[in-house]
Structures are given as C-alpha cells and as structure tokens.
Amino acid sequence: MTDSSPIVHLTNLRLDRGGRTVLRDINLSVPRGQVVAVLGPSGSGKSTLLAALTGELEPAAGTVEIFGQPMPQSSRALLELRKKIGVMLQGNGLLTDLTAAENVALPLRTHTRLPKPVIERLVRMKLHAVGLRAAADAFPRELSGGMARRVALARALAMDPPLMIYDEPLTGLDPIASGVVMELVRRLNDSLGLTSIVVTHHVHETLPVADHAIVIANGSIVFSGTPAQLQASTDPLVRQFLDGNPDGPIPFDAMPRDTDTRPSKEAA
Ligand SMILES: Nc1ncnc2c1ncn2[C@@H]1O[C@H](COP(=O)(O)OP(=O)(O)OP(=O)(O)O)[C@@H](O)[C@H]1O
C-alpha cells in the first residue's frame, strides 16, 4: 500500500446478524493518521461494524479492505492481520489476578518470543505512554476506573499496532476520566503515528478529538463529515441522536430480532 491509501476502506458493505440485515450500504474510507468517531444509538450496529473490521464477521455483501488489502480469508492470515489491530473492548478486560504490568505484557508473551528483559522494557514504555509507569505493580482492583482503562489502552498498544479500534472506551467513566482517556487517544494517535477508530455513543466527549465522524442509525450511515459539520447538522435523525430526544425518527425500542422481517435492500 502507498502512504496515501486509506487504512480502512469499506465499499457497499452489508452486514447481517441472526438472519437479518443490521447495516447496509456502508461506504467509509479512513485515511492514515485520522481519528474517526463512529457514533450511533444503542443497538444501531456499531459493534457489528467493528466485528467486520477485525474479520470476525464476514460481509453479506460488499468489501472490507484493511491496510490496502482485502480482508484475508485464511485463519492464519487473519491472525497475522489482527496483530496489527489494537482493540480496546468495552470494559477493561483486565485479568484481575495479574498486575498492570503483567496485563500489558500478556500480548507480548503470547505473540512474540522476545526475551523477558525486552518485554519488561516494552511494558514500562507502554505504561509510560499512558502516564502510569508508577502503577506497574498495582492490581486492577487498586486502580481507579480511569487508570484501569489506561492500562487496557497500554495493553492494546503492546504490539505497536498501526490501527487502533476503541469500542465504547468511556463506558462507566466520569466526565474527568473520560476527558483524560480521549485526550490520550488523540495524543497517542499523533505521537505514535497511528490511525484510530472510536466507536461510541459518547458524542460530546469524542467529537473534540475526532477528525471525522460518522453516525449510524436505522441500519445505515446517516451522516459522514467533520465534527463541526455534525454539530451544525439539521437532519432530524442526526439531531435526535445528538440532542438525546426520545421522540423522533430513531425508534426508542430496538426491533425484536425474530419478529423483524423487514427485507434487506438487496432482497427487496
Ligand atoms: N450475534 C447476534 N445475533 C443476532 N443479532 C445480533 C447479534 N449481535 C447483535 N445483534 C443485533 O444487531 C443489532 C446491532 O447490534 P450491535 O451490538 O452491533 O449494536 P451497537 O450499536 O454496538 O449497540 P450498543 O451501543 O448497545 O453496544 C441489534 O439489533 C442486535 O440485537
């Protein structure tokens, strides 16, 4: 791939789950170095989109290209690709009986044959990057929610992935810790030369650090543009989501899976 080719390129993507279409007509290009916010109400399909980005969910139609290559088919190639994608999942996922340093070391121990002193040095560097070198020997229960989230971030960075994906990084955090985590996402993105995709419904905390935002609702992308364009949008769907109105074009209750028989666009 060339320096100018997008890190993620989605073309006419359709994603089905449990026999029904969750997302359709998804087109997205994420250039290198950007922080892209993927926003949408609960149940809109944000995690489903993530699953397609990591190759966990095969598209029902359309294509996913990562690092300029189509999503690999073989499980071996998929495994190699995933080493280049740092994923911070909802919650921390930290192992409670390991220290912060041991948690960060885990991917390095699993995926590399680096000698112990090198791993220890890399772990110190990652903890330093998130401002937590002093907490190396602390167990997750001894850390605040925000600190634990930063350890999870250091662990996601352990293998130096060029692409970072954050799934609801702010869940359960207070506004101050949320600000710290989002600042860190931006700073690490720029200082380490990463590309970041942040999937969240925390609009107001995420937009200030994003270069580009998309909003998904009712099964497709209803907005794609800069954070300023998003804030200025007068689209009723976008406004309802941004302003948190219970009444509007986005249904408050998700359709029950087995009673939703809406045909997908392709099938219609
Ligand atoms: N494994 C599955 N089988 C069937 N349906 C699923 C599956 N996973 C998700 N869904 C459905 O797909 C839709 C989108 O779910 P998804 O988890 O992607 O949304 P989300 O935007 O990430 O929600 P949240 O913000 O609450 O995490 C929902 O209607 C959900 O019920």
py3Dmol code that shows the C-alpha trace and the ligand (Angstrom):
import py3Dmol

protein = """\
ATOM      1  CA  MET A   1       0.000   0.000   0.000  1.00  0.00           C
ATOM      2  CA  THR A   2       1.112   3.573  -0.592  1.00  0.00           C
ATOM      3  CA  ASP A   3       1.257   6.234   2.124  1.00  0.00           C
ATOM      4  CA  SER A   4      -1.859   7.855   0.713  1.00  0.00           C
ATOM      5  CA  SER A   5      -4.014   4.714   0.524  1.00  0.00           C
ATOM      6  CA  PRO A   6      -6.662   4.509   3.227  1.00  0.00           C
ATOM      7  CA  ILE A   7      -6.038   2.324   6.274  1.00  0.00           C
ATOM      8  CA  VAL A   8      -9.652   1.147   6.197  1.00  0.00           C
ATOM      9  CA  HIS A   9     -11.830   1.122   3.094  1.00  0.00           C
ATOM     10  CA  LEU A  10     -15.393  -0.170   3.188  1.00  0.00           C
ATOM     11  CA  THR A  11     -17.368  -0.431  -0.038  1.00  0.00           C
ATOM     12  CA  ASN A  12     -21.118  -1.051  -0.278  1.00  0.00           C
ATOM     13  CA  LEU A  13     -20.918  -3.172   2.845  1.00  0.00           C
ATOM     14  CA  ARG A  14     -23.901  -5.100   4.100  1.00  0.00           C
ATOM     15  CA  LEU A  15     -23.711  -6.872   7.441  1.00  0.00           C
ATOM     16  CA  ASP A  16     -26.253  -9.428   8.614  1.00  0.00           C
ATOM     17  CA  ARG A  17     -26.650 -10.925  12.041  1.00  0.00           C
ATOM     18  CA  GLY A  18     -29.025 -13.615  13.212  1.00  0.00           C
ATOM     19  CA  GLY A  19     -30.524 -13.774   9.713  1.00  0.00           C
ATOM     20  CA  ARG A  20     -31.360 -10.098   9.364  1.00  0.00           C
ATOM     21  CA  THR A  21     -29.596  -7.103   7.917  1.00  0.00           C
ATOM     22  CA  VAL A  22     -28.099  -4.867  10.629  1.00  0.00           C
ATOM     23  CA  LEU A  23     -26.182  -2.452   8.353  1.00  0.00           C
ATOM     24  CA  ARG A  24     -26.433  -1.764   4.619  1.00  0.00           C
ATOM     25  CA  ASP A  25     -24.778   0.498   2.030  1.00  0.00           C
ATOM     26  CA  ILE A  26     -21.810   1.248   4.285  1.00  0.00           C
ATOM     27  CA  ASN A  27     -19.078   3.207   2.488  1.00  0.00           C
ATOM     28  CA  LEU A  28     -16.208   4.557   4.535  1.00  0.00           C
ATOM     29  CA  SER A  29     -12.611   5.496   3.902  1.00  0.00           C
ATOM     30  CA  VAL A  30     -10.302   6.138   6.849  1.00  0.00           C
ATOM     31  CA  PRO A  31      -7.058   7.882   5.856  1.00  0.00           C
ATOM     32  CA  ARG A  32      -3.828   7.207   7.728  1.00  0.00           C
ATOM     33  CA  GLY A  33      -3.369   9.347  10.832  1.00  0.00           C
ATOM     34  CA  GLN A  34      -7.027  10.199  11.395  1.00  0.00           C
ATOM     35  CA  VAL A  35      -9.157   9.717  14.483  1.00  0.00           C
ATOM     36  CA  VAL A  36     -12.606   8.698  13.237  1.00  0.00           C
ATOM     37  CA  ALA A  37     -15.628   8.604  15.529  1.00  0.00           C
ATOM     38  CA  VAL A  38     -18.302   6.013  14.730  1.00  0.00           C
ATOM     39  CA  LEU A  39     -21.363   7.247  16.556  1.00  0.00           C
ATOM     40  CA  GLY A  40     -24.838   5.843  16.915  1.00  0.00           C
ATOM     41  CA  PRO A  41     -27.513   4.970  19.411  1.00  0.00           C
ATOM     42  CA  SER A  42     -27.559   1.696  21.298  1.00  0.00           C
ATOM     43  CA  GLY A  43     -28.286  -1.254  19.033  1.00  0.00           C
ATOM     44  CA  SER A  44     -27.559   0.690  15.838  1.00  0.00           C
ATOM     45  CA  GLY A  45     -24.856  -1.755  14.757  1.00  0.00           C
ATOM     46  CA  LYS A  46     -21.604  -0.174  15.959  1.00  0.00           C
ATOM     47  CA  SER A  47     -20.219  -3.419  17.410  1.00  0.00           C
ATOM     48  CA  THR A  48     -21.376  -5.255  14.289  1.00  0.00           C
ATOM     49  CA  LEU A  49     -19.308  -2.853  12.174  1.00  0.00           C
ATOM     50  CA  LEU A  50     -16.306  -3.454  14.435  1.00  0.00           C
ATOM     51  CA  ALA A  51     -16.680  -7.196  14.044  1.00  0.00           C
ATOM     52  CA  ALA A  52     -16.405  -6.723  10.270  1.00  0.00           C
ATOM     53  CA  LEU A  53     -13.257  -4.583  10.674  1.00  0.00           C
ATOM     54  CA  THR A  54     -11.481  -7.323  12.622  1.00  0.00           C
ATOM     55  CA  GLY A  55     -12.623 -10.041  10.232  1.00  0.00           C
ATOM     56  CA  GLU A  56     -14.778 -11.669  12.894  1.00  0.00           C
ATOM     57  CA  LEU A  57     -17.947 -11.143  10.832  1.00  0.00           C
ATOM     58  CA  GLU A  58     -17.993 -11.843   7.116  1.00  0.00           C
ATOM     59  CA  PRO A  59     -19.861  -9.281   4.998  1.00  0.00           C
ATOM     60  CA  ALA A  60     -23.147 -10.389   3.450  1.00  0.00           C
ATOM     61  CA  ALA A  61     -22.221  -8.074   0.556  1.00  0.00           C
ATOM     62  CA  GLY A  62     -19.541  -5.515  -0.304  1.00  0.00           C
ATOM     63  CA  THR A  63     -15.864  -5.417   0.665  1.00  0.00           C
ATOM     64  CA  VAL A  64     -13.630  -4.606   3.632  1.00  0.00           C
ATOM     65  CA  GLU A  65     -10.059  -3.539   2.867  1.00  0.00           C
ATOM     66  CA  ILE A  66      -7.571  -3.049   5.685  1.00  0.00           C
ATOM     67  CA  PHE A  67      -4.073  -1.626   5.111  1.00  0.00           C
ATOM     68  CA  GLY A  68      -4.817  -1.597   1.387  1.00  0.00           C
ATOM     69  CA  GLN A  69      -5.582  -5.333   1.234  1.00  0.00           C
ATOM     70  CA  PRO A  70      -8.880  -7.217   1.086  1.00  0.00           C
ATOM     71  CA  MET A  71      -9.798  -8.912   4.362  1.00  0.00           C
ATOM     72  CA  PRO A  72      -7.896 -12.224   4.303  1.00  0.00           C
ATOM     73  CA  GLN A  73      -9.836 -15.479   4.154  1.00  0.00           C
ATOM     74  CA  SER A  74      -7.476 -17.954   5.820  1.00  0.00           C
ATOM     75  CA  SER A  75      -7.464 -18.062   9.609  1.00  0.00           C
ATOM     76  CA  ARG A  76      -3.664 -17.854   9.689  1.00  0.00           C
ATOM     77  CA  ALA A  77      -3.631 -14.626   7.644  1.00  0.00           C
ATOM     78  CA  LEU A  78      -6.460 -13.246   9.782  1.00  0.00           C
ATOM     79  CA  LEU A  79      -4.432 -13.934  12.923  1.00  0.00           C
ATOM     80  CA  GLU A  80      -1.459 -12.055  11.440  1.00  0.00           C
ATOM     81  CA  LEU A  81      -3.712  -9.133  10.482  1.00  0.00           C
ATOM     82  CA  ARG A  82      -5.202  -8.940  13.974  1.00  0.00           C
ATOM     83  CA  LYS A  83      -1.731  -8.457  15.448  1.00  0.00           C
ATOM     84  CA  LYS A  84      -1.680  -5.158  13.547  1.00  0.00           C
ATOM     85  CA  ILE A  85      -5.002  -4.000  15.014  1.00  0.00           C
ATOM     86  CA  GLY A  86      -5.054  -2.897  18.646  1.00  0.00           C
ATOM     87  CA  VAL A  87      -8.527  -3.392  20.057  1.00  0.00           C
ATOM     88  CA  MET A  88      -9.725  -1.925  23.311  1.00  0.00           C
ATOM     89  CA  LEU A  89     -13.012  -3.626  24.036  1.00  0.00           C
ATOM     90  CA  GLN A  90     -15.928  -2.363  26.116  1.00  0.00           C
ATOM     91  CA  GLY A  91     -14.911  -2.512  29.772  1.00  0.00           C
ATOM     92  CA  ASN A  92     -11.269  -3.121  30.592  1.00  0.00           C
ATOM     93  CA  GLY A  93     -10.977  -6.858  30.136  1.00  0.00           C
ATOM     94  CA  LEU A  94      -8.025  -6.768  32.536  1.00  0.00           C
ATOM     95  CA  LEU A  95      -7.158 -10.017  34.295  1.00  0.00           C
ATOM     96  CA  THR A  96      -7.744  -9.348  37.978  1.00  0.00           C
ATOM     97  CA  ASP A  97      -5.023 -11.618  39.345  1.00  0.00           C
ATOM     98  CA  LEU A  98      -2.295 -10.022  37.220  1.00  0.00           C
ATOM     99  CA  THR A  99      -0.627  -6.667  37.897  1.00  0.00           C
ATOM    100  CA  ALA A 100      -0.939  -3.770  35.470  1.00  0.00           C
ATOM    101  CA  ALA A 101       2.498  -4.609  34.033  1.00  0.00           C
ATOM    102  CA  GLU A 102       1.637  -8.310  33.686  1.00  0.00           C
ATOM    103  CA  ASN A 103      -1.595  -7.411  31.895  1.00  0.00           C
ATOM    104  CA  VAL A 104       0.279  -5.223  29.410  1.00  0.00           C
ATOM    105  CA  ALA A 105       2.909  -7.949  28.926  1.00  0.00           C
ATOM    106  CA  LEU A 106       0.285 -10.556  28.043  1.00  0.00           C
ATOM    107  CA  PRO A 107       0.039  -9.906  24.254  1.00  0.00           C
ATOM    108  CA  LEU A 108       3.842  -9.722  24.002  1.00  0.00           C
ATOM    109  CA  ARG A 109       4.215 -13.034  25.832  1.00  0.00           C
ATOM    110  CA  THR A 110       1.526 -14.637  23.674  1.00  0.00           C
ATOM    111  CA  HIS A 111       2.539 -13.341  20.255  1.00  0.00           C
ATOM    112  CA  THR A 112       6.315 -12.858  20.415  1.00  0.00           C
ATOM    113  CA  ARG A 113       9.385 -14.756  21.547  1.00  0.00           C
ATOM    114  CA  LEU A 114      11.077 -11.674  22.918  1.00  0.00           C
ATOM    115  CA  PRO A 115      13.330 -12.236  25.936  1.00  0.00           C
ATOM    116  CA  LYS A 116      11.902 -11.290  29.345  1.00  0.00           C
ATOM    117  CA  PRO A 117      14.043  -8.158  29.881  1.00  0.00           C
ATOM    118  CA  VAL A 118      12.964  -6.788  26.479  1.00  0.00           C
ATOM    119  CA  ILE A 119       9.305  -7.433  27.288  1.00  0.00           C
ATOM    120  CA  GLU A 120       9.739  -5.702  30.646  1.00  0.00           C
ATOM    121  CA  ARG A 121      11.264  -2.690  28.943  1.00  0.00           C
ATOM    122  CA  LEU A 122       8.479  -2.521  26.346  1.00  0.00           C
ATOM    123  CA  VAL A 123       5.861  -2.786  29.098  1.00  0.00           C
ATOM    124  CA  ARG A 124       7.471   0.087  31.004  1.00  0.00           C
ATOM    125  CA  MET A 125       7.416   2.167  27.805  1.00  0.00           C
ATOM    126  CA  LYS A 126       3.732   1.435  27.176  1.00  0.00           C
ATOM    127  CA  LEU A 127       2.774   2.254  30.755  1.00  0.00           C
ATOM    128  CA  HIS A 128       4.803   5.433  30.498  1.00  0.00           C
ATOM    129  CA  ALA A 129       2.938   6.353  27.291  1.00  0.00           C
ATOM    130  CA  VAL A 130      -0.360   6.286  29.205  1.00  0.00           C
ATOM    131  CA  GLY A 131       1.132   8.092  32.213  1.00  0.00           C
ATOM    132  CA  LEU A 132       1.044   5.069  34.524  1.00  0.00           C
ATOM    133  CA  ARG A 133       4.613   3.866  34.983  1.00  0.00           C
ATOM    134  CA  ALA A 134       4.249   4.215  38.741  1.00  0.00           C
ATOM    135  CA  ALA A 135       1.261   1.850  38.745  1.00  0.00           C
ATOM    136  CA  ALA A 136       3.133  -1.089  37.149  1.00  0.00           C
ATOM    137  CA  ASP A 137       2.842  -3.332  40.205  1.00  0.00           C
ATOM    138  CA  ALA A 138      -0.745  -2.425  41.107  1.00  0.00           C
ATOM    139  CA  PHE A 139      -3.574  -4.919  40.639  1.00  0.00           C
ATOM    140  CA  PRO A 140      -6.647  -3.790  38.694  1.00  0.00           C
ATOM    141  CA  ARG A 141      -8.741  -3.575  41.921  1.00  0.00           C
ATOM    142  CA  GLU A 142      -6.246  -0.999  43.256  1.00  0.00           C
ATOM    143  CA  LEU A 143      -6.756   1.298  40.258  1.00  0.00           C
ATOM    144  CA  SER A 144      -9.466   3.882  39.616  1.00  0.00           C
ATOM    145  CA  GLY A 145     -11.770   3.251  36.637  1.00  0.00           C
ATOM    146  CA  GLY A 146      -9.881   5.769  34.531  1.00  0.00           C
ATOM    147  CA  MET A 147      -6.494   4.289  35.430  1.00  0.00           C
ATOM    148  CA  ALA A 148      -7.691   0.766  34.656  1.00  0.00           C
ATOM    149  CA  ARG A 149      -8.927   1.989  31.264  1.00  0.00           C
ATOM    150  CA  ARG A 150      -5.478   3.464  30.589  1.00  0.00           C
ATOM    151  CA  VAL A 151      -3.837   0.127  31.454  1.00  0.00           C
ATOM    152  CA  ALA A 152      -6.198  -1.527  28.954  1.00  0.00           C
ATOM    153  CA  LEU A 153      -5.103   1.090  26.437  1.00  0.00           C
ATOM    154  CA  ALA A 154      -1.426   0.319  27.117  1.00  0.00           C
ATOM    155  CA  ARG A 155      -2.162  -3.373  26.617  1.00  0.00           C
ATOM    156  CA  ALA A 156      -3.941  -2.696  23.293  1.00  0.00           C
ATOM    157  CA  LEU A 157      -0.805  -0.783  22.216  1.00  0.00           C
ATOM    158  CA  ALA A 158       1.596  -3.515  23.308  1.00  0.00           C
ATOM    159  CA  MET A 159       2.229  -4.924  19.828  1.00  0.00           C
ATOM    160  CA  ASP A 160       2.651  -1.450  18.256  1.00  0.00           C
ATOM    161  CA  PRO A 161      -0.413  -1.799  16.025  1.00  0.00           C
ATOM    162  CA  PRO A 162      -0.742   0.844  13.298  1.00  0.00           C
ATOM    163  CA  LEU A 163      -4.550   0.773  13.670  1.00  0.00           C
ATOM    164  CA  MET A 164      -6.354   1.191  16.984  1.00  0.00           C
ATOM    165  CA  ILE A 165     -10.012   0.387  17.470  1.00  0.00           C
ATOM    166  CA  TYR A 166     -11.799   1.512  20.609  1.00  0.00           C
ATOM    167  CA  ASP A 167     -15.202   0.019  21.443  1.00  0.00           C
ATOM    168  CA  GLU A 168     -17.015   2.318  23.880  1.00  0.00           C
ATOM    169  CA  PRO A 169     -13.832   3.434  25.666  1.00  0.00           C
ATOM    170  CA  LEU A 170     -15.728   5.708  28.046  1.00  0.00           C
ATOM    171  CA  THR A 171     -18.373   3.364  29.462  1.00  0.00           C
ATOM    172  CA  GLY A 172     -18.599   3.785  33.223  1.00  0.00           C
ATOM    173  CA  LEU A 173     -16.129   6.684  33.410  1.00  0.00           C
ATOM    174  CA  ASP A 174     -16.882  10.082  34.962  1.00  0.00           C
ATOM    175  CA  PRO A 175     -16.504  13.220  32.804  1.00  0.00           C
ATOM    176  CA  ILE A 176     -12.968  13.975  34.031  1.00  0.00           C
ATOM    177  CA  ALA A 177     -11.655  10.443  33.419  1.00  0.00           C
ATOM    178  CA  SER A 178     -13.465  10.467  30.044  1.00  0.00           C
ATOM    179  CA  GLY A 179     -11.636  13.643  29.055  1.00  0.00           C
ATOM    180  CA  VAL A 180      -8.294  12.150  30.101  1.00  0.00           C
ATOM    181  CA  VAL A 181      -8.878   8.952  28.104  1.00  0.00           C
ATOM    182  CA  MET A 182      -9.994  10.794  24.949  1.00  0.00           C
ATOM    183  CA  GLU A 183      -7.044  13.224  25.151  1.00  0.00           C
ATOM    184  CA  LEU A 184      -4.793  10.203  25.433  1.00  0.00           C
ATOM    185  CA  VAL A 185      -6.403   8.549  22.409  1.00  0.00           C
ATOM    186  CA  ARG A 186      -5.631  11.658  20.350  1.00  0.00           C
ATOM    187  CA  ARG A 187      -2.123  12.158  21.734  1.00  0.00           C
ATOM    188  CA  LEU A 188      -1.096   8.529  21.214  1.00  0.00           C
ATOM    189  CA  ASN A 189      -2.594   8.605  17.721  1.00  0.00           C
ATOM    190  CA  ASP A 190      -0.432  11.563  16.767  1.00  0.00           C
ATOM    191  CA  SER A 191       2.768  10.748  18.641  1.00  0.00           C
ATOM    192  CA  LEU A 192       2.872   7.082  17.579  1.00  0.00           C
ATOM    193  CA  GLY A 193       1.641   7.727  14.021  1.00  0.00           C
ATOM    194  CA  LEU A 194      -1.499   5.600  14.427  1.00  0.00           C
ATOM    195  CA  THR A 195      -4.946   5.637  12.868  1.00  0.00           C
ATOM    196  CA  SER A 196      -7.834   5.338  15.323  1.00  0.00           C
ATOM    197  CA  ILE A 197     -11.483   4.350  15.083  1.00  0.00           C
ATOM    198  CA  VAL A 198     -13.536   5.173  18.164  1.00  0.00           C
ATOM    199  CA  VAL A 199     -16.931   3.504  18.383  1.00  0.00           C
ATOM    200  CA  THR A 200     -19.112   5.203  20.941  1.00  0.00           C
ATOM    201  CA  HIS A 201     -22.376   6.877  21.833  1.00  0.00           C
ATOM    202  CA  HIS A 202     -20.445   9.443  23.921  1.00  0.00           C
ATOM    203  CA  VAL A 203     -20.713  12.171  21.295  1.00  0.00           C
ATOM    204  CA  HIS A 204     -19.726  15.216  23.305  1.00  0.00           C
ATOM    205  CA  GLU A 205     -16.571  13.697  24.772  1.00  0.00           C
ATOM    206  CA  THR A 206     -15.437  12.173  21.466  1.00  0.00           C
ATOM    207  CA  LEU A 207     -16.054  14.902  18.883  1.00  0.00           C
ATOM    208  CA  PRO A 208     -13.419  17.320  20.248  1.00  0.00           C
ATOM    209  CA  VAL A 209     -10.620  14.846  19.451  1.00  0.00           C
ATOM    210  CA  ALA A 210     -12.021  13.446  16.176  1.00  0.00           C
ATOM    211  CA  ASP A 211     -11.072  14.473  12.620  1.00  0.00           C
ATOM    212  CA  HIS A 212     -14.103  12.822  11.072  1.00  0.00           C
ATOM    213  CA  ALA A 213     -17.381  11.426  12.362  1.00  0.00           C
ATOM    214  CA  ILE A 214     -19.989   9.083  11.013  1.00  0.00           C
ATOM    215  CA  VAL A 215     -23.379   8.467  12.572  1.00  0.00           C
ATOM    216  CA  ILE A 216     -25.128   5.170  12.036  1.00  0.00           C
ATOM    217  CA  ALA A 217     -28.841   4.836  12.673  1.00  0.00           C
ATOM    218  CA  ASN A 218     -31.728   2.837  11.245  1.00  0.00           C
ATOM    219  CA  GLY A 219     -29.336   0.442   9.523  1.00  0.00           C
ATOM    220  CA  SER A 220     -27.047   2.772   7.577  1.00  0.00           C
ATOM    221  CA  ILE A 221     -24.736   5.794   7.705  1.00  0.00           C
ATOM    222  CA  VAL A 222     -26.941   8.857   8.153  1.00  0.00           C
ATOM    223  CA  PHE A 223     -24.081  11.350   8.478  1.00  0.00           C
ATOM    224  CA  SER A 224     -20.432  11.484   7.419  1.00  0.00           C
ATOM    225  CA  GLY A 225     -18.372  14.647   7.848  1.00  0.00           C
ATOM    226  CA  THR A 226     -16.313  16.752  10.227  1.00  0.00           C
ATOM    227  CA  PRO A 227     -17.315  17.213  13.870  1.00  0.00           C
ATOM    228  CA  ALA A 228     -18.209  20.864  13.075  1.00  0.00           C
ATOM    229  CA  GLN A 229     -20.489  19.760  10.219  1.00  0.00           C
ATOM    230  CA  LEU A 230     -22.086  17.227  12.535  1.00  0.00           C
ATOM    231  CA  GLN A 231     -22.793  19.815  15.223  1.00  0.00           C
ATOM    232  CA  ALA A 232     -24.361  22.071  12.565  1.00  0.00           C
ATOM    233  CA  SER A 233     -26.495  19.303  11.012  1.00  0.00           C
ATOM    234  CA  THR A 234     -30.227  19.922  10.819  1.00  0.00           C
ATOM    235  CA  ASP A 235     -31.062  16.339   9.759  1.00  0.00           C
ATOM    236  CA  PRO A 236     -33.835  15.160  12.125  1.00  0.00           C
ATOM    237  CA  LEU A 237     -32.183  11.729  12.631  1.00  0.00           C
ATOM    238  CA  VAL A 238     -28.842  13.311  13.499  1.00  0.00           C
ATOM    239  CA  ARG A 239     -30.452  15.950  15.709  1.00  0.00           C
ATOM    240  CA  GLN A 240     -32.452  13.382  17.629  1.00  0.00           C
ATOM    241  CA  PHE A 241     -29.291  11.425  18.370  1.00  0.00           C
ATOM    242  CA  LEU A 242     -27.156  14.471  19.223  1.00  0.00           C
ATOM    243  CA  ASP A 243     -29.800  16.060  21.422  1.00  0.00           C
ATOM    244  CA  GLY A 244     -30.843  12.773  23.049  1.00  0.00           C
ATOM    245  CA  ASN A 245     -34.547  13.129  22.234  1.00  0.00           C
ATOM    246  CA  PRO A 246     -36.646  10.032  22.954  1.00  0.00           C
ATOM    247  CA  ASP A 247     -39.114  11.023  20.191  1.00  0.00           C
ATOM    248  CA  GLY A 248     -38.095  11.189  16.551  1.00  0.00           C
ATOM    249  CA  PRO A 249     -37.145   9.070  13.550  1.00  0.00           C
ATOM    250  CA  ILE A 250     -34.923   6.713  15.600  1.00  0.00           C
ATOM    251  CA  PRO A 251     -37.203   4.169  17.330  1.00  0.00           C
ATOM    252  CA  PHE A 252     -36.650   4.105  21.100  1.00  0.00           C
ATOM    253  CA  ASP A 253     -37.009   0.317  21.317  1.00  0.00           C
ATOM    254  CA  ALA A 254     -34.879  -1.888  19.084  1.00  0.00           C
ATOM    255  CA  MET A 255     -36.964  -4.204  16.948  1.00  0.00           C
ATOM    256  CA  PRO A 256     -37.038  -7.713  18.473  1.00  0.00           C
ATOM    257  CA  ARG A 257     -34.733  -9.892  16.386  1.00  0.00           C
ATOM    258  CA  ASP A 258     -37.093 -12.706  15.447  1.00  0.00           C
ATOM    259  CA  THR A 259     -40.092 -10.526  14.654  1.00  0.00           C
ATOM    260  CA  ASP A 260     -38.206  -8.127  12.403  1.00  0.00           C
ATOM    261  CA  THR A 261     -38.965  -9.433   8.959  1.00  0.00           C
ATOM    262  CA  ARG A 262     -38.067  -6.286   7.034  1.00  0.00           C
ATOM    263  CA  PRO A 263     -36.458  -7.440   3.807  1.00  0.00           C
ATOM    264  CA  SER A 264     -32.937  -6.202   3.234  1.00  0.00           C
ATOM    265  CA  LYS A 265     -32.439  -3.754   0.380  1.00  0.00           C
ATOM    266  CA  GLU A 266     -30.757  -6.364  -1.818  1.00  0.00           C
ATOM    267  CA  ALA A 267     -33.528  -8.887  -1.214  1.00  0.00           C
ATOM    268  CA  ALA A 268     -36.324  -6.367  -1.744  1.00  0.00           C
TER     269      ALA A 268
END
"""
ligand_1 = """\
31
LIG
N -24.890 -12.383 17.377
C -26.014 -11.754 17.041
N -27.068 -12.435 16.532
C -28.187 -11.801 16.185
N -28.376 -10.458 16.279
C -27.371 -9.749 16.784
C -26.131 -10.328 17.201
N -25.321 -9.346 17.652
C -26.012 -8.203 17.526
N -27.233 -8.431 17.016
C -28.263 -7.421 16.715
O -27.699 -6.494 15.821
C -28.134 -5.176 16.135
C -26.942 -4.265 16.333
O -26.231 -4.679 17.498
P -24.824 -4.047 17.891
O -24.363 -4.736 19.131
O -23.925 -4.083 16.704
O -25.233 -2.539 18.199
P -24.411 -1.404 18.980
O -24.656 -0.142 18.227
O -22.994 -1.839 19.142
O -25.148 -1.371 20.367
P -24.586 -0.919 21.809
O -24.234 0.525 21.692
O -25.769 -1.167 22.691
O -23.413 -1.817 22.113
C -29.021 -5.289 17.367
O -30.368 -5.295 16.962
C -28.647 -6.613 17.955
O -29.725 -7.191 18.620
"""
view = py3Dmol.view(width=600, height=400)
view.addModel(protein, "pdb")
view.setStyle({"model": 0}, {"cartoon": {"style": "trace"}})
view.addModel(ligand_1, "xyz")
view.setStyle({"model": 1}, {"stick": {}})
view.zoomTo()
view.show()
